[in-house]
Amino acid sequence: MKARKTLMSLCLLLALPLAAQQKNYVSEVWVADQGNGKYKNPVLYADYSDPDACRVGDDFYMTSSSFNCLPGLQILHSKDLVNWSIIGAAVPYALPPIETPERPEHGNRVWAPAIRHHNGEFYIFWGDPDQGAFMVKAKDPKGPWTEPVLVKPGKGIIDTCPFWDEDGKVYMVHAYAGSRAELKSVITICELNAEATKAITPSRIVFDGHEAHQTCEGPKFYKRNGYYYIFHPAGGVPTGWQVVLRSKNVYGPYEWKTVLAQGDSPVNGPHQGAWVDTPTGEDWFLHFQDVGAYGRLVHLQPMKWVNDWPVIGIDKDGDGCGEPVMTYKKPNVGKTYPICTPQESDEFDGYTLSPQWQWHANINEKWAYYAGDQSMVRLYSYPVVKEYKNLFDVANLLLQKAPAPNFTATMKLTFKPVEKYKGERTGLVVMGMDYAGLILENTDKGLVLSQVSCLKADKGTPEEVNGTVDLTDNTIYLKVKFTSDGKKISKSEGGHDLLVMCDFSYSLDGKKYQSLGKPFQAREGKWIGVKVGTFCTRPAITTNDGGWSDVDWFRITKK
């Protein structure tokens, strides 16, 4: 039935003019645009960690930390800073060094990128804490992007941002990760060659935050009215604030001012992000808020300049330091644009990976077959690593970000294991440093559906089975309901970690669902929010082929 509908839809689609085909995706579960000239924060209720953005003409582009997840450096596009869609990724397949895709490098690889446009080209710089500063560039933000170039090698170099000065010189500001460099809380600058492909001077420390701004990092470099500005967060991810440095000389000395803090707002740790202006001359600041299980959500704050210092958010007492807004009038960009949100649900009608999905490591081309003509994706059962302990060791997890505080993820799949190979598995998974899921497995007694959980998966803990049911049909509907009522579980200062609960159920006909197992408290991954999706694996034994899981659709809904 679905294939017939897909064919009819395709015929209708081909008959429409191009403009009618380009319909925006609108989420059922989180829309920041209130439809009345105002917006609510977060503008993106999803883990776009360490966001950075730039404007080119009437278009805004944003990217964020992707760590070990591929495609990496997802690119989002907006016309008004409130409505966003995913248009591609700057690192579509693999991050160097490309050795093996078989094990995730949790929390490594892509940290705190910066996206800039210069002389007709887009640039993205990022720090790999184990290798150094990398760069890719493209004429079109949708790609293709160049292969990553190692601009400045060095262990612990992170949070890089380029800057092109009026005299033609190119600079890069960056921070250090104490875990690798054995020094943190300093901001440094080096000069690059004209092509921005190589550092040509050593890095010079221009600001020491140890006394006033411990854990200063994530710098972004700008120039305005003759001042060099470095925007950077301080105080730590969940509880920090936003600092701005300024100087008339690129290497300082820099004076500083705290320009955004939590104040009386409910937004803990408002910092690290991007200053952008609109075509009409307004100034705005995008930043994140760490809420624990759901990761780092993106907020949009009004910004103004007072005596050549930025003031971000609402400055109630006039001291030059603002606090976040929860609702506000939308940016004036000179026009009104339709509501859209990042993509979530997927009918798998395409021939490539839809942009909301990411694998957990460098991509192996043998993991999946995108069969758009059959309106499904086929996931091949790929062998786990020999030292396998649990799904935290698995690279071929196909996952997407949690998109709202309350939502339901449902999928339909057909499992076709090789009968003689026992231990092939597929299912629905909620993935973090703890995880849970509904797992189908080919066993000695046939197909078995289990609800499993794994606490401290990052420490190698084995899965626990909370409920099972024997199956005779290999087509099944799997569902997980995410619920967060705003309660906090963190005991840290300010309490920021949201309590997020997940309840699992299954259906044999897609209509009547039966609960299975027990509720699961979601936990974030390594520097990323909890993710939801699917997988297909088999044991680490030598065979020349395996089975597969045909995923018909994956839908994000209110219920």
Helices and strands as residue ranges (DSSP letters): H 2-15, H 18-21, E 38-40, E 52-56, E 59-63, E 72-78, E 84-91, E 111-118, E 121-128, E 132-138, E 149-153, E 157-164, E 170-176, H 178-181, E 186-192, E 204-208, E 220-224, E 227-234, E 241-247, E 255-260, E 271-277, E 283-290, E 296-306, E 309-312, E 327-329, E 368-371, G 372-374, E 376-380, E 382-383, G 391-393, E 397-401, E 407-416, E 425-431, E 435-443, E 446-454, G 457-459, E 464-470, E 475-483, E 501-507, E 514-515, E 520-521, E 531-538, E 548-557
